[in-house]
Amino acid sequence: MLLSTMIIRMLVASVLSGFIGIEREAHDKAAGFRTHILVCVGSALFMITSILISQEYGYLGEVDPSRIAAGVVTGVGFLGAGAVMRSGPSVHGLTTAASIWAVAAIGLAAGSGLYGAATVTTVIVLIVLFLSRAKKKFDLWRRK
């Protein structure tokens, strides 16, 4: 894999996750711009590394590039779990945890060169975040 390809994949990951991070930071969420970019770029690097390892050492036998990706999914799940807080009957941070997990997936896709899937996922995540915020405002307006 060329260095330019790796750079493009990392830049795509950072830009796409940056959009989601900006949305989260604009609404004063704990995980914002930097967190989302770091998780996404880290995931992209893990995927690039996994692909390169399988290419480099494939002659030794079976090398499965999806193993590192599976580790990212699990590890980021634990990271996101740290964002979830329970306060009495209420639970806070689920959307933040889900957005962290989603940007990890976007990073894995970008790191694999699946730019279309990464972009579409980013758009869907942003739409969901926007619609959920609009729904909250509508519900508050209806209660008054």
N, C-alpha and C positions, 0 to 999 in steps of 0.2 A: 504494500500500500504506500502510495506516495505521501510525502509530508504535506503537500498541498491538500490532498484529500482529507487527511487527519485534521488539518486546520479548519477546513470548511465544515466538517462534521461537528467540531467543537464550537465553532462560531454559530452554526445553526442551532445547536443545543442551547447556547447562552442567550441568543436573541429570543427564541421561542419561550424559554422559561422566564426570561426577563419580563415579557408581557404579563405573564401570570403573576410574577412577583410584584410588579408594579400595581396590579389590581389589589393584591392582598395588602400591600403596604399602604395604599391609598385609604384603606379601611381600617388602619391601625391594628392589623393582625400581627401576632408574635413572629411568625415566619413570613418574611417579606421578600424584597428584591434580592438581597444577597443570598439568603438561605435557598431560595428556589433555584437561582443560577448555580450555586455551588453543588446542590444535589444533582441537578441535571447534567452539568459538565462532568462531574465525577462519574455519573452513570454512563455517559458517552465514552469517557476514557476507559472505564471497565470493559465496555463492549468492544471498543477498538483493540484494546489489549487482548481480549479473548479471541478475537478474529485473527490477530497477528500470531498469537501463540499457536492456534490451530494450524495456521499456514506454515509456521516455522518448524513445528515439531510433529506435524502430521505423519511424517515418514516413520516415526517411532511406533505407530499404531493408532488406535482410535483416540482422537482428541475431539472432545465435544465443546464447541464454543458457547453453547447455551448454559453450561454449568455456572459460569461466572454471572451470567444474567440472572439465573435463578437465585444466586446468592445476593445480588443487588435487590431483587424483589423482597426477599426475606429481611435483609438488613434495613432497608428503608421502611419496611413495615414496622419494625421496632422503633426506628427513629420517629416515625409518625405517631406511634403510640405514646411517646413522650409528650406530644403536643396536646393530648386529650386530658382534660381536667374534669373532675366530677365535683359539683358543688350542690350538695343536697340532692334533690331529685333531677337537677339539671346537669347536662353534659355539655361542655364547651370544648371546642378545638377539633371536632370531627371533620369539618370542612377543611381546616388547615392541614390536618393529617392526610386527608384524601388528596389535597392539591400537591402535597409533597410527594406522595406516592405516584400521582399522575405525572409530575415532572420527571421522576425517575424513569418512568416508562417512555416519556418523550426523549429523554437522554439516551436510553437504550436504542430507540428507533433511529435517532439522529446518528448515533455512533455506528449503527449498522448501514447507514446510507439510505434509510427509508424516510426521505425528507417529506414525501407526501403524507405518509401516515403520521409523522411527527407534527406536521403543520395542521392537518385536519383535527388531530387530537387537541392541539393547543386551542384552536378555534372553538371546539366543542366545550372544552373546560371553561374558556372565557364566557361563552354564552350561558353555561350553567351557573357560573358565579354571578353574572349580571342578572339573570332571571331570578335567582334565589334572593338577591338583594332587592329587586323590584317587587317580588312577592311579599317580602317582609314589610316594605314600605306600604304596599297596598293593604296588607292585613292591619297595620297600625292605623291607616287612614280609615278603614272600615269600622274599627272599634270605637272611633271618636264620635 
